[in-house]
Amino acid sequence: ASPRDRPDVLRAMAPVTILFCLMLWTSGKALRFVSMPIFTVFKNLAVVGTTAWEYFRFGSRVSMGIMLSLALMVGGSLAAGAGDLTATREGFIWMFVNVFFTVSYVASLKDLVPPDLPASAKTLANNLLSLGAFAGVAAFNGEIGDFWSALLAQTRLFKLALLCTGVIGTAINMSTFWCARVTSGATYAFVGASNKIPVALIGHFAFHSELTVGGWTGVTMGLGAGIVFAITKERERRQAVAARSASGGGGDAAEEDYTPLLRKEGAAGAGAVPDDELESDGAQALVARNGRGSE
């Protein structure tokens, strides 16, 4: 984005960043009153909420395979946390609020983020706005001075590690915007929820952290959920390609970028479905509808 376009970029990204900050803030509030297993269960429920939102918003198909993978994911987190599912009433309230803002944030990535902006511009705007928001709250609470004093008292190794987390966080932010552009919100949320599985395995084998029977059950169910989800998505992609070929369009599918597709539908007609957008749930819904209309 050019310098004269930066105010427009910041304005476009402001609602997304506000939801992002609220998601992080409510996560921190919830963790004060709920155990980590309960927190994980609710985070997985946010994936279910994102899938439901895409069903009502875009008409995305929710097949039995997708429902099975979601059930395995939630069941796996319950199995892994069995025996430590504790939370207060206030904690449940904060968790439900957090799920709402999590689903809203993922929804905003599709509905509010300008698709023509590069990921670097989105990341810069998001980081600048987030920094301003959290710095403002910290200043209001009188915490900035304490933060600098605590940071300066740390070792060089700690400061280097903190810098590395900032760099990695920026890379994660950029990949988030890219994923939101090329895939569905449900796929993005599902993969994000599944990252706890390799973390648990790395912790066990590299750092000798203990995994209980419930933990191994949760990891196994989580892996099963990922396999079922991947197989289901690939099968749906092949079906969409076959429907496209049968209608005379031909081509192959590569991405799930259906936000531009839905915008183009009103202007160019529902039949003009680009090949690289055919994999999306929204594109599949449009192809199926076009097929029914031509019968």
C-alpha positions in Angstrom: 0.0 0.0 0.0 1.3 3.5 -0.9 1.6 6.1 1.8 -1.5 7.9 0.7 -3.5 4.6 1.0 -2.3 3.8 4.6 -5.2 5.6 6.3 -7.7 3.6 4.2 -5.8 0.4 5.1 -5.9 1.2 8.8 -9.6 2.0 8.7 -10.3 -1.2 6.9 -8.3 -3.3 9.4 -9.6 -1.5 12.5 -12.7 -3.7 13.1 -10.7 -6.9 12.5 -8.0 -5.7 14.9 -10.6 -4.7 17.6 -12.1 -8.3 17.4 -8.5 -9.7 17.5 -7.7 -7.7 20.7 -11.0 -8.7 22.3 -10.3 -12.3 21.5 -6.9 -12.2 23.2 -8.2 -10.1 26.2 -11.2 -12.5 26.9 -8.8 -15.5 26.6 -6.6 -14.0 29.3 -9.7 -13.2 31.5 -11.1 -16.8 31.1 -7.8 -18.5 31.9 -8.0 -16.9 35.4 -11.1 -18.9 36.2 -11.0 -22.1 34.1 -8.6 -25.0 33.8 -6.5 -25.4 30.7 -8.5 -28.5 29.5 -11.8 -26.5 29.8 -10.2 -23.7 27.9 -9.1 -26.1 25.1 -12.6 -27.6 24.9 -14.2 -24.2 24.4 -11.6 -23.3 21.8 -12.5 -26.4 19.9 -16.2 -25.4 20.2 -15.2 -22.1 18.5 -14.3 -24.2 15.4 -17.8 -25.7 15.5 -19.2 -22.1 15.7 -17.1 -21.1 12.7 -18.4 -24.0 10.7 -22.0 -23.1 11.6 -21.4 -19.5 10.7 -20.1 -20.4 7.2 -23.1 -22.7 6.8 -25.5 -19.8 7.4 -23.4 -17.1 5.7 -22.2 -18.9 2.6 -24.3 -22.0 2.4 -21.2 -24.1 2.9 -21.9 -27.8 2.9 -21.4 -29.6 6.3 -21.0 -33.3 5.4 -21.0 -36.2 7.8 -17.2 -36.4 7.5 -16.8 -32.8 8.7 -19.3 -33.4 11.6 -17.4 -36.6 12.6 -14.0 -34.8 12.6 -15.5 -31.9 14.7 -16.9 -34.5 17.2 -13.6 -36.3 17.4 -11.7 -33.1 18.0 -14.1 -32.0 20.8 -14.2 -35.5 22.3 -10.4 -35.7 22.2 -10.0 -32.5 24.2 -12.5 -33.8 26.7 -10.7 -37.1 27.0 -7.3 -35.4 27.4 -8.6 -33.1 30.1 -10.6 -35.7 32.0 -10.1 -35.2 35.7 -9.2 -31.5 35.4 -12.4 -30.0 33.9 -12.8 -27.3 36.5 -14.2 -23.8 36.1 -16.2 -21.2 38.0 -19.4 -19.6 36.8 -17.5 -16.5 35.9 -15.0 -18.6 33.9 -17.8 -20.1 31.9 -19.2 -16.7 31.1 -15.8 -15.4 29.9 -15.3 -18.6 27.8 -18.6 -18.1 26.0 -17.7 -14.5 25.4 -14.3 -15.6 24.1 -15.9 -18.1 21.7 -18.1 -15.4 20.4 -15.2 -13.1 19.7 -13.1 -15.9 18.3 -15.8 -16.8 15.7 -16.4 -13.1 15.0 -12.7 -12.6 14.4 -12.5 -15.5 11.9 -15.7 -14.2 10.2 -14.2 -10.8 9.9 -11.1 -12.2 8.1 -13.5 -13.2 5.3 -16.0 -10.4 5.4 -14.1 -7.3 6.3 -10.4 -7.7 5.3 -9.9 -6.2 1.8 -8.9 -9.2 -0.5 -6.7 -7.1 -2.7 -4.3 -6.0 0.1 -1.0 -7.9 0.4 -0.5 -9.9 3.6 2.4 -7.7 4.6 0.2 -4.6 4.6 -2.5 -6.3 6.6 0.0 -7.5 9.1 1.6 -4.1 9.5 -1.8 -2.5 10.0 -2.9 -5.2 12.5 0.3 -4.9 14.5 0.2 -1.1 14.7 -3.4 -1.0 15.7 -3.0 -3.8 18.3 0.1 -2.1 19.7 -1.9 1.1 20.1 -4.8 -0.6 21.7 -2.8 -2.6 24.3 -0.4 0.2 25.0 -3.4 2.5 25.6 -4.9 0.1 28.1 -1.5 -0.4 29.8 -1.0 3.3 30.1 -4.5 3.7 31.5 -3.7 1.1 34.2 -0.3 2.6 34.9 1.6 -0.6 33.8 4.0 0.8 31.2 6.6 1.8 33.7 6.5 -1.5 35.5 6.8 -3.3 32.1 10.0 -1.4 31.1 11.5 -1.9 34.6 10.8 -5.7 34.5 12.1 -6.0 30.9 15.4 -4.2 31.6 16.0 -6.4 34.6 15.9 -9.6 32.4 18.9 -11.4 30.9 20.1 -11.0 27.4 18.9 -14.5 26.6 15.4 -13.6 27.7 15.4 -10.5 25.6 16.6 -12.4 22.6 13.9 -15.0 23.1 11.3 -12.2 23.5 12.5 -10.7 20.2 12.3 -14.1 18.5 8.7 -14.5 19.7 7.9 -11.2 18.1 9.4 -12.2 14.8 7.6 -15.6 14.8 4.4 -13.9 15.8 4.6 -11.6 12.8 5.2 -14.6 10.6 2.1 -16.3 12.1 0.1 -13.1 11.6 1.1 -13.0 7.9 0.3 -16.6 7.4 -3.1 -16.1 9.1 -4.1 -13.5 6.5 -2.9 -15.6 3.7 -4.8 -18.7 5.0 -7.9 -16.6 5.4 -7.7 -15.6 1.7 -7.0 -19.0 0.2 -9.1 -21.3 2.4 -12.4 -21.4 4.3 -12.7 -20.1 7.8 -13.6 -23.6 9.0 -10.4 -25.1 7.6 -8.3 -22.3 9.1 -9.9 -22.7 12.5 -9.7 -26.5 12.4 -6.0 -26.5 11.6 -5.4 -23.9 14.3 -7.1 -26.0 16.8 -5.1 -29.1 15.7 -1.7 -27.5 16.5 -2.0 -28.7 20.1 -1.4 -32.3 18.9 2.2 -31.8 17.7 2.9 -29.6 20.7 1.9 -32.4 23.0 4.0 -35.0 21.1 7.0 -32.7 21.0 6.7 -32.0 24.7 6.5 -35.7 25.4 9.4 -36.9 23.3 11.7 -33.9 23.4 11.1 -32.7 27.0 9.9 -35.9 28.6 6.6 -34.4 29.7 4.2 -37.0 31.0 1.2 -38.0 28.9 -1.6 -39.8 30.8 -3.8 -42.4 29.2 -6.4 -39.7 28.7 -3.7 -37.6 27.1 -2.8 -40.3 24.6 -6.5 -40.9 23.9 -6.9 -37.2 23.2 -3.9 -37.1 20.9 -5.2 -40.2 19.0 -8.7 -38.8 18.6 -7.2 -35.5 17.5 -5.1 -37.2 14.9 -8.1 -39.1 13.7 -10.1 -35.9 13.5 -7.4 -34.4 11.3 -7.3 -37.4 9.0 -11.1 -37.5 8.6 -11.2 -33.8 7.9 -8.4 -34.0 5.3 -10.0 -37.0 3.5 -13.4 -35.3 3.5 -12.1 -32.1 2.1 -10.2 -33.9 -0.6 -13.3 -35.9 -1.6 -15.4 -32.7 -1.7 -12.7 -31.1 -3.9 -12.8 -34.0 -6.3 -16.6 -33.9 -6.4 -16.5 -30.2 -7.2 -14.0 -30.7 -10.0 -16.2 -33.4 -11.4 -19.2 -31.2 -11.3 -17.2 -28.4 -13.0 -16.1 -30.8 -15.7 -19.6 -32.1 -16.2 -20.9 -28.6 -16.7 -18.3 -28.0 -19.4 -16.0 -25.7 -17.4 -13.1 -28.1 -17.0 -10.1 -27.1 -15.0 -8.7 -28.1 -11.6 -9.1 -26.8 -8.1 -6.4 -25.3 -6.0 -7.9 -22.9 -3.4 -10.9 -22.3 -1.2 -11.0 -18.5 -1.9 -14.8 -18.1 -2.1 -15.1 -14.5 -0.8 -14.1 -12.9 -4.2 -16.3 -15.6 -5.9 -19.4 -14.5 -4.0 -18.6 -10.9 -4.9 -18.2 -11.7 -8.6 -21.4 -13.7 -8.7 -23.7 -10.6 -8.7 -21.7 -8.9 -11.4 -20.6 -11.7 -13.7 -23.3 -14.3 -13.2 -23.1 -17.4 -11.0 -21.8 -19.5 -13.9 -18.5 -17.8 -14.1 -16.6 -19.7 -11.4 -12.8 -19.4 -11.7 -10.9 -22.7 -11.6 -8.6 -21.7 -8.7 -11.6 -20.9 -6.5 -13.5 -24.2 -7.1 -12.4 -26.0 -4.0 -14.2 -23.7 -1.6 -17.3 -24.7 0.2 -19.0 -21.6 -1.3 -17.8 -22.5 -4.8 -19.1 -26.0 -4.4 -22.5 -24.7 -3.3 -22.6 -22.4 -6.4 -21.6 -25.2 -8.7 -24.2 -27.5 -7.3 -26.8 -24.8 -7.7 -25.8 -24.2 -11.3 -26.0 -27.9 -12.0 -29.5 -28.1 -10.6 -30.5 -25.0 -12.7 -29.3 -26.6 -15.9 -31.2 -29.9 -15.5 
